């Protein structure tokens, strides 16, 4: 009967199968089949364990985490997995399992583990009609698909920015094209719009980095940045002194923002003076100052504060660099810093072995960067369009909040499909 709900167990609806071990050494280096551990994708292989869309549940490690693979995959032995013939019904089961709080069903205090029998015995209410299950999956899946599309678009923008950065500021391709007569006034070439012709010189000159375009700046980072005030972790609760709630960025949060992801930044409480003293200016750079990934960085944009929904601070494990150049020039310096990190060039600025720290002063004194004139830096900034990535992140944050609000209400039956569809139509209008 349409609209009828029934009570079943998890084991009856979605029996868990055990994942199969696949050590990293046995995985194919050229495969494109995702390999899932309890915390998500951990690698790739050339053949799948499953033959279609798969729900993966963390068994050991990240207990109870629930992931959805839209393609055949290989869940390893730290996971359970669920498959099904109907992808839409399977996706409904994914959302249902996500709503159950399986992460709280830890059966082993020494080594976290999800007990399959206990999970299977969990009683749940579901729509009797698979059509209604598909409709629920469609509503939630549409939101998730849009979030995923935004993520891919953000990655594409990042890849385009890196390619353009390398062409303009590493290979100096526009300058070489002018020198060799391949780019003439009024002509447009790939990545070289005609209106930018006069912004590039037609000559390379010697510098401490080798040949660079004539008229460009070059020097150590401390010619362009200074070390700002250290971070403050603040207090976990408000007090007579700590009266301002801030989102306090940690190293991992900075990395996520730089990669186009919205982190779950902890709320801490600081005094008004602590907040005012640590206000981040446009173009400031935050560097992860301690731990295994010290040296990772992000550049601050005003849009981040609106994205995170509160005043923003940074922890004492982050190093702040204040720009003495324009925000557009600072962005080009930051991209050189990121590339230096990827190339392993920042390893020499780590001190200590058990818990590495970042020598920010040595870093500023010794990393040499090239800085173009302001008009060219600003032209790159317009094409780089970090604002587009911020818009995508903000949209994804809204979609995520909407999905998280709808999920428990749809899964429990508190909100029926027609009501949810009407609500989404109003939101989209």
Buried (B, 14 or more C-beta within 10 A) or exposed (E): EEEEBEEBBBBEBBEBBEBEEBEEEEBEEEBEBBBBBBEEEBBBBEEBBBEBBBBBBBBBBBBBBBBBBBEBBBBBBBBBBBBBEBBBBBBBBBBBBBBBEBBEBBBEEEEBBBBBEEBBEBEBEBBBBEEBBBBBBBBBBEBBEBBEEBBEBBEEBBEBBBEBBEBBBEEBBBBBBBBEEEBEEEEEBEBBEEEBBEBBBBEBEEBEEEEBBEEBBBBBBBBBBEBBEBBBBBEEEEEEEBEBBBBBBBBBBBBBBBBBEBBEBBEBBBBEEBBEBBEBEBBBBBBBBBBEBBBBBBBBBEBBBEBBEBBBBBBBBBBBBBBEBBBBBBBBBBBBBBBBBEEEBBEEBBEEEEEBBBBBEEBBEBBBBBBBBEEBBBBBBEBBEBEEBBBBBBEBBEBBEBBEEBBEBBBEBEBBBEEBEEBBEEEEE
